[in-house]
Amino acid sequence: MSTTKRVKVAIIGAGSAGMRAYREVTRYTDSVALIEGGQYGTMCARAGCMPSKLLIAAAEAAHIGQHTSPFGVHYEPPRIDGRAVMQRVKSERDRFVGFVIDSVDEWPEEHRIKGYAQFVSDHRLRIDDGTEIEADQIIVATGSSPNIIPPFKDFGDRLIVNDDIFQWDDLPESVAVFGAGVIGLELGQALHRLGVRVTLFGLHNAVGPLTDPAVLASARDLFSSEFNFLPDANVTRRAQTQTGVEIEYTDQDQTQVKQFDYVLAATGRSPNLGKLALENTSLTLDERGMPELDMNTGQVENSHIFIAGDVTNVSPLLHEASDEGQIAGFNAAHFPQIRRFKKSSPISVVFSDPQIMMIGHSYQELTQNGTEFEIGEVDWQGQGRSRVMLVNRGLLRVYGEQNTGRFLGAEMVGPRAEHLAHLLAWAHQSNLTVSEILERPFYHPVFEEGVRTALRTLNHALQMGDKPPARCIDCGPGG
């Protein structure tokens, strides 16, 4: 016999968005149900951000020791112990996951419900054990899953996703990676540097999230020069063999056939909506089964249902999921009063080497929207500090609005991009002009001087006019 539990707010999913939503909701009410069918511990901790960075850290250690001879420093070729690499990856991964589980375990047991939920009606959920939840407001935070396209079924059980890599006890001899997005680029390069024979099959010449043609070209050249990266591969045959897989493809009008132990599918992620039975609600769904969503409120249409995190299929990043969880949690707890929240400036980082970053408006967004803008840039080859460190590779391009001089965004492949991204994102969110950013101090010699060079060329292109130095203290309003 099924039981029914009535709460003010039900949250489906205990990942980054769901956990943040729970914390926000419980600030205002104790009548809450957090429903999770899988394991506790966010995707970031289990199979995303953290274990991938652990693998990348090992790869960087292996790579650095082979590229110090220009400094006059010489090492023996490294011996890579695949079992030791994976033991540390899994051990530290489990530590991060443990912190998440410990946090959930501290929450009241009566708030936690194990099982998968489906909508029975607008306000009623049924858990797979038969329990039913009647909720005034419902937050959907079910995350996303790897997108497996039908042709990949030819690879059988040799097809893996990023989650599977972090279960390995040892490194394989070879892996084919499909998809040159964030996951494929990061893991493909890391495995290559750890001695795994890798071919990265891209499509449409894409590299990570980049849209600026000049930065894209620089990134393609850099990664193609290090390992076998085919940015627009024409794969003509896929097959599973007794020992792995076989892939036939055309590269520069030459047909090649190669064998690999595994195929890593890194062709994007899909929102986990299919099992929720949203069709049992009064919501209007599009062809993907997604309802209309206001990203500034988390609210679906004008209903009592909210969506947050990767399931939105907008920006699958932990900080975005957490922010969306807080917004959805606040509005669900205060429903029917709804507040709109300003989103943080967009920021994304790819932890490849060299790193990739994008902040603010992308080149593609600006051109498609018809924005009148100018471009400044710096080629890292000649930049002082990066040349000293022998990491002088890549290109930074920055964008400014004509007439106003407002800083609009940036795209980059190059050194220390994860740090420079924050500097520029803060400037963008502060709505600074390019001139105002250049008023800020830049130490010498640092990588940030490269940012200043790019901004100076941008300011010149914007032709903002002559005026006294910004810190002139006895200049009148007109100079």
C-alpha positions in Angstrom: 0.0 0.0 0.0 1.5 3.3 -1.1 2.0 6.2 1.4 1.6 9.9 0.6 3.9 12.6 2.0 2.8 16.3 1.7 5.5 19.0 1.6 5.7 22.6 0.6 8.7 22.1 -1.8 9.9 18.9 -3.4 13.3 18.8 -5.1 14.1 16.1 -7.7 17.8 15.5 -7.8 20.6 16.0 -5.3 23.4 17.2 -7.5 25.0 20.7 -7.4 21.8 22.5 -8.3 19.5 20.3 -6.1 21.7 20.6 -3.1 22.0 24.4 -3.4 18.2 24.6 -3.9 17.7 22.5 -0.7 20.0 24.8 1.3 18.0 27.8 0.1 14.6 26.3 0.6 15.4 25.2 4.2 16.2 28.8 5.1 12.5 29.5 4.9 10.7 26.2 5.5 11.2 22.8 7.0 8.6 21.3 4.8 10.8 19.9 2.0 11.6 16.6 0.3 14.9 16.0 -1.5 14.5 13.1 -3.9 17.5 11.2 -5.3 17.4 7.9 -7.2 21.1 7.5 -7.8 24.2 7.9 -5.6 24.7 11.0 -3.5 27.7 13.0 -4.7 27.6 15.5 -7.5 28.5 14.7 -11.1 31.3 17.2 -10.7 32.8 15.3 -7.8 32.2 11.8 -9.2 32.9 12.0 -12.9 33.4 15.6 -13.9 35.4 18.6 -12.7 37.5 17.0 -10.0 38.6 13.5 -11.3 39.3 15.0 -14.7 41.6 17.6 -13.1 43.3 14.9 -11.2 44.0 13.1 -14.4 45.2 16.3 -16.1 47.5 17.0 -13.1 49.2 13.7 -13.6 49.5 14.4 -17.4 51.0 17.8 -16.7 53.6 16.2 -14.4 54.5 13.7 -17.1 54.6 16.4 -19.8 56.7 19.0 -18.0 59.6 16.6 -17.4 60.0 16.0 -21.1 60.1 19.7 -22.1 62.7 21.3 -19.9 65.8 21.0 -22.1 65.5 24.7 -23.4 66.1 25.7 -19.8 69.2 23.6 -19.7 67.5 21.2 -17.4 67.4 17.5 -18.4 65.4 14.6 -17.1 65.3 11.0 -18.0 62.2 10.0 -19.9 59.4 9.6 -17.4 58.2 6.2 -16.4 54.4 6.4 -16.2 52.8 3.9 -13.8 49.2 3.7 -15.0 48.0 1.9 -11.9 49.5 4.5 -9.6 48.0 7.3 -11.7 44.5 5.8 -11.5 44.9 4.9 -7.9 45.5 8.5 -7.0 42.7 9.7 -9.3 40.2 7.4 -7.7 41.4 7.9 -4.1 41.2 11.7 -4.3 37.9 11.5 -6.3 36.4 9.4 -3.5 37.6 12.0 -1.0 35.8 14.8 -2.8 32.7 12.6 -3.1 32.9 11.8 0.6 32.6 15.5 1.5 29.4 15.7 -0.5 27.9 12.6 1.1 28.9 13.8 4.6 27.0 17.1 3.9 23.9 15.2 2.8 24.1 12.8 5.7 23.9 15.8 8.1 20.5 16.8 6.7 17.4 15.5 8.5 16.6 12.0 7.4 12.9 12.8 7.0 13.9 15.3 4.3 15.7 12.7 2.2 13.8 10.3 -0.1 15.7 7.6 -2.1 14.1 6.7 -5.4 13.3 7.9 -8.9 10.4 10.3 -9.2 7.8 10.7 -11.9 5.0 13.3 -12.3 1.6 11.9 -11.8 0.0 15.4 -12.1 1.0 19.0 -11.6 1.5 18.7 -7.9 1.9 14.9 -7.4 5.1 12.8 -7.7 5.3 9.0 -7.5 8.6 7.4 -6.3 9.5 4.0 -7.8 8.9 2.4 -4.4 5.2 3.5 -4.6 5.5 6.5 -2.2 3.7 9.6 -3.5 4.7 13.2 -2.8 2.2 16.0 -2.9 4.1 19.3 -3.2 3.0 22.9 -3.5 6.1 23.7 -5.5 8.5 21.3 -7.3 12.1 21.9 -8.4 13.5 19.7 -11.2 17.3 19.4 -10.8 18.0 16.0 -12.4 21.2 16.9 -14.3 22.3 15.5 -17.6 23.9 12.3 -19.1 26.4 11.7 -21.9 24.8 11.9 -25.4 25.4 8.6 -27.2 24.6 9.0 -30.9 23.3 5.9 -32.7 26.4 5.1 -34.9 28.4 4.6 -31.7 26.5 1.4 -31.0 28.8 -0.3 -33.6 31.5 -0.2 -30.9 29.6 -2.4 -28.5 31.0 -2.7 -25.0 34.2 -1.0 -26.1 32.3 2.3 -26.1 32.9 4.3 -22.9 32.0 7.7 -21.5 33.9 10.0 -19.1 32.4 8.3 -16.1 34.0 5.0 -17.1 37.5 6.4 -17.3 37.5 7.1 -13.6 36.7 3.5 -12.8 39.9 2.2 -14.6 42.5 0.4 -12.5 45.1 1.0 -15.2 45.6 3.0 -18.4 44.9 1.3 -21.7 47.2 1.3 -24.7 45.0 3.3 -27.0 41.8 5.3 -27.0 39.8 7.0 -29.9 38.0 10.1 -28.7 35.0 11.4 -30.5 34.1 15.1 -29.8 36.5 18.0 -29.5 34.4 19.8 -26.9 35.6 20.4 -23.3 35.5 16.8 -22.2 37.0 15.3 -25.3 39.8 17.9 -25.5 40.7 17.7 -21.8 40.7 13.9 -21.5 42.1 13.2 -24.9 45.2 15.4 -24.3 45.6 14.1 -20.8 45.6 10.5 -21.9 48.0 11.3 -24.7 50.5 12.8 -22.2 50.2 9.8 -20.0 51.4 7.6 -22.8 48.1 6.4 -24.3 47.9 6.4 -28.1 45.1 8.8 -28.8 43.3 10.0 -31.9 40.8 12.8 -31.3 38.0 13.0 -33.9 36.4 16.4 -34.1 33.6 17.8 -36.3 33.2 21.1 -38.2 36.7 22.3 -37.0 35.4 23.0 -33.5 37.8 23.3 -30.6 36.1 23.4 -27.2 33.5 26.2 -27.0 35.5 28.7 -29.1 33.7 30.8 -31.7 36.3 33.5 -32.7 37.8 32.3 -36.1 41.3 33.6 -35.3 41.4 32.0 -31.8 39.9 28.8 -33.3 42.7 28.6 -35.9 45.3 29.1 -33.3 43.9 26.4 -31.1 43.6 23.9 -33.9 47.2 24.5 -34.9 48.4 24.1 -31.3 46.6 20.9 -30.5 47.1 19.3 -33.9 50.9 19.8 -33.5 51.0 17.9 -30.2 48.9 14.8 -30.8 46.7 13.2 -33.5 43.8 15.7 -33.6 41.5 15.6 -36.6 39.3 18.7 -36.3 36.9 17.7 -39.1 37.2 13.9 -39.4 35.4 11.9 -42.0 34.8 8.5 -40.4 33.6 6.0 -43.0 33.5 2.8 -41.0 33.2 1.8 -37.3 33.4 -1.8 -36.0 34.1 -3.8 -32.9 36.8 -6.4 -33.1 37.8 -9.2 -30.8 40.4 -7.0 -29.0 38.9 -3.5 -29.4 37.5 -1.4 -32.2 38.5 -0.6 -35.8 37.9 2.8 -37.3 38.3 3.8 -41.0 38.5 7.4 -41.8 39.7 9.9 -44.5 42.3 12.5 -43.6 43.8 14.8 -46.3 42.4 12.5 -49.0 44.1 9.5 -47.5 42.1 6.6 -46.2 43.4 5.2 -42.9 42.3 2.3 -40.7 43.3 2.2 -37.0 42.6 0.0 -34.1 42.0 1.1 -30.5 41.2 -0.5 -27.2 38.3 1.8 -26.4 36.2 4.6 -27.9 35.4 7.6 -25.6 32.1 9.3 -26.6 32.5 13.0 -25.7 29.8 14.3 -28.0 27.9 16.4 -25.5 25.3 15.7 -22.8 21.5 15.5 -22.8 19.1 16.7 -20.1 17.7 14.0 -17.8 14.0 14.6 -18.6 12.8 11.4 -20.2 11.8 9.5 -17.1 10.1 12.4 -15.3 6.8 12.0 -17.3 6.4 15.7 -17.7 3.6 14.9 -20.1 1.4 14.2 -17.1 1.6 17.9 -16.2 -0.2 20.8 -17.8 3.1 22.2 -19.0 3.6 22.8 -22.8 6.6 20.8 -24.0 8.7 21.4 -27.1 9.9 18.6 -29.4 12.7 17.8 -27.0 10.3 17.4 -24.1 11.5 20.7 -22.5 9.1 23.3 -21.2 9.6 27.0 -21.5 11.9 28.3 -18.8 12.8 31.8 -17.5 16.5 31.5 -16.6 16.3 34.6 -14.4 13.7 33.0 -12.1 14.0 29.3 -12.7 10.2 29.2 -13.2 8.6 27.1 -15.9 5.9 29.2 -17.7 3.8 30.8 -14.9 3.6 27.6 -12.9 4.7 26.3 -9.5 7.4 24.2 -11.2 11.1 25.3 -11.4 14.1 23.9 -13.2 17.8 24.3 -12.3 21.2 23.0 -13.2 22.5 20.9 -16.2 19.0 19.7 -16.9 18.3 23.2 -18.4 20.8 22.3 -21.2 22.0 25.9 -21.2 25.4 26.1 -19.3 26.6 22.8 -17.8 29.0 24.4 -15.3 29.0 23.8 -11.5 28.9 27.5 -10.6 26.0 28.1 -12.9 24.1 25.1 -11.6 24.7 26.3 -8.0 23.4 29.8 -8.8 20.4 28.4 -10.6 19.6 26.1 -7.7 19.7 29.1 -5.3 17.4 31.1 -7.6 14.9 28.2 -8.0 15.1 27.5 -4.3 14.3 31.1 -3.3 11.4 31.4 -5.6 9.9 28.0 -4.8 10.0 28.9 -1.1 8.4 32.3 -1.7 5.9 31.2 -4.4 3.7 32.8 -5.7 6.0 35.8 -5.1 8.7 35.6 -7.8 11.9 37.6 -8.1 14.2 37.9 -11.1 17.9 37.5 -10.4 20.7 38.9 -12.5 23.0 36.2 -13.9 26.7 36.4 -13.4 28.8 37.3 -16.5 29.4 34.1 -18.5 32.7 32.5 -17.9 34.0 29.2 -19.2 37.4 27.5 -19.0 38.9 24.4 -20.7 41.8 22.9 -18.7 43.7 21.8 -21.7 47.3 23.0 -22.3 47.3 25.7 -23.5 44.1 26.5 -21.7 41.0 28.0 -23.3 38.7 30.6 -21.9 35.7 32.6 -22.9 34.0 35.4 -20.9 31.1 37.8 -21.5 29.7 37.8 -25.0 31.3 35.5 -27.6 32.5 36.6 -31.0 29.6 34.5 -32.5 27.0 36.2 -30.2 28.2 39.7 -31.1 28.2 39.0 -34.9 24.9 37.3 -34.9 23.3 40.0 -32.8 24.6 42.7 -35.2 26.6 44.4 -32.4 29.0 47.1 -33.6 32.3 46.2 -32.0 36.0 46.3 -32.4 38.7 43.7 -31.6 42.0 43.9 -29.8 44.4 41.1 -29.5 47.7 39.8 -28.2 49.8 37.0 -29.6 51.4 35.3 -26.7 54.5 34.4 -28.6 56.2 37.6 -27.9 54.7 38.4 -24.4 57.5 38.8 -21.8 56.5 36.6 -18.9 55.0 33.8 -21.0 58.2 33.7 -23.1 60.3 33.5 -19.9 58.2 30.5 -18.8 58.3 29.0 -22.3 54.5 28.9 -22.4 54.3 31.6 -25.1 51.7 30.0 -27.3 48.2 31.1 -28.3 46.1 34.2 -28.9 43.8 36.4 -26.8 41.1 38.5 -28.5 39.0 41.1 -26.6 35.9 42.9 -27.8 34.7 46.4 -27.1 31.5 48.3 -28.1 31.8 51.1 -30.6 30.7 54.5 -29.5 30.5 53.5 -25.8 33.9 51.8 -25.3 32.2 49.2 -23.1 34.1 46.0 -22.6 32.0 43.2 -24.1 33.9 39.9 -23.9 36.9 37.8 -24.8 38.1 34.5 -26.2 41.5 33.0 -25.7 43.7 30.0 -26.1 47.0 30.5 -24.1 48.8 30.4 -20.8 47.1 30.9 -17.4 43.7 31.3 -19.1 41.8 30.1 -16.0 43.1 33.1 -14.0 42.9 35.7 -16.8 39.3 34.7 -17.3 38.3 35.7 -13.8 40.1 39.1 -14.2 38.1 39.9 -17.4 34.8 38.4 -16.2 34.9 40.6 -13.1 35.6 43.6 -15.3 32.7 42.6 -17.6 30.3 42.1 -14.7 31.3 45.5 -13.4 30.2 47.0 -16.7 33.6 48.7 -17.2 34.7 50.4 -20.4 38.0 49.4 -21.9 39.5 52.7 -20.8 38.4 52.0 -17.2 40.0 48.6 -17.1 43.3 50.1 -18.4 43.2 52.5 -15.4 43.7 49.5 -13.1 47.3 48.6 -12.1 49.3 46.0 -14.0 52.4 44.7 -12.3 55.6 43.8 -14.2 56.5 41.2 -15.4 53.3 39.2 -15.3 50.9 37.4 -17.7 48.3 40.1 -17.1 50.5 42.5 -19.1 49.4 40.5 -22.1 45.8 41.4 -21.2 46.8 45.0 -21.1 48.4 44.8 -24.5 45.2 43.4 -26.0 43.1 46.0 -24.3 45.4 48.8 -25.5 45.0 47.7 -29.1 41.3 47.5 -28.6 41.1 51.0 -27.1 43.0 52.3 -30.1 40.6 50.5 -32.5 37.6 52.1 -30.6 39.1 55.6 -31.3 37.7 56.9 -28.0 39.6 60.2 -28.5 42.5 62.0 -26.8 42.1 62.8 -23.1 44.4 63.3 -20.1 45.6 60.3 -18.2 42.9 58.9 -16.1 44.5 59.7 -12.8 45.0 63.4 -13.5 43.7 65.0 -10.3 43.6 68.7 -11.4 42.0 68.2 -14.8 38.6 69.8 -15.3 35.5 67.9 -16.7 36.6 68.7 -20.2 40.3 67.9 -19.6 
